[in-house]
Amino acid sequence: MTSRRAIALYFILVLVAMTWVSWYASTAPTITSLPKYAALAGKEGINVIKGFETVCSEPWGLATMFDAYFGFLAFWLYVAWRERTVAARLGWLVALLILGNFAIAAYALLCLKQSGDETDLGKVFFTRKTA
């Protein structure tokens, strides 16, 4: 298996896994089944915003959010270096902050697709786009 194929398979796996875990999180029993959150039962439940607040109210949850978003921003620095237009840079920043690893996997697969049959992964991922 070529390195190019292995990278493509990895990012396809990321998209599939992220889709599954997002679906699971959306359909699993809510946090209101836990005694600590029983007061929320029968009310609005936990939506994305309430879930974010709940995660960030726990010390390790907050540390995990910092870790994830610093990682997204680090990846965005690479994207900002590679992309030449302000619109593309800002668009990918928004996508990364909202979609996280979905956007990272999509960006990597897009790089592979746009590179055609190039087998040198250095050229695929570390060549700046032209304006």
C-alpha positions, 0 to 999 in steps of 0.5 A, a space after each residue: 500500500 502506498 503512503 498516499 493510499 494509507 493517508 487517504 484511508 486514515 482520513 476516510 476512517 476519521 470521517 466515518 468514526 467522527 460521523 458515528 460518534 456524533 450520531 451516537 452522541 446525538 441518539 444515546 441516552 441524555 445526561 439527564 439520566 444521571 442523578 446529578 442532572 435529574 433536574 433537567 429531565 423533562 425540560 429542554 434537555 442537553 443541546 450542543 450549547 448546554 453540552 458544551 457548558 456541561 463539558 467545560 464545567 468539569 476540569 478535565 472536560 475544559 482541558 480537553 476543549 483547550 487541547 482540541 481547539 489549540 490543535 485545530 488552530 495549529 492545523 489552521 496555521 498550516 492551512 493559512 500558510 498553504 492557502 493564498 486567499 484571505 477568503 479561503 483562509 477564513 473559510 477554513 478557520 470557520 470550518 475548523 472551529 465548527 467542525 473540528 476533525 471533520 474539516 481536517 479530514 476533508 482538507 487532507 482528502 481535498 489536498 490528495 484529490 487536487 494533487 492528481 497522481 502526485 506520489 511525493 507526499 511532500 509535494 501534495 501537502 507542503 506545496 503552497 497553492 498559487 494565487 
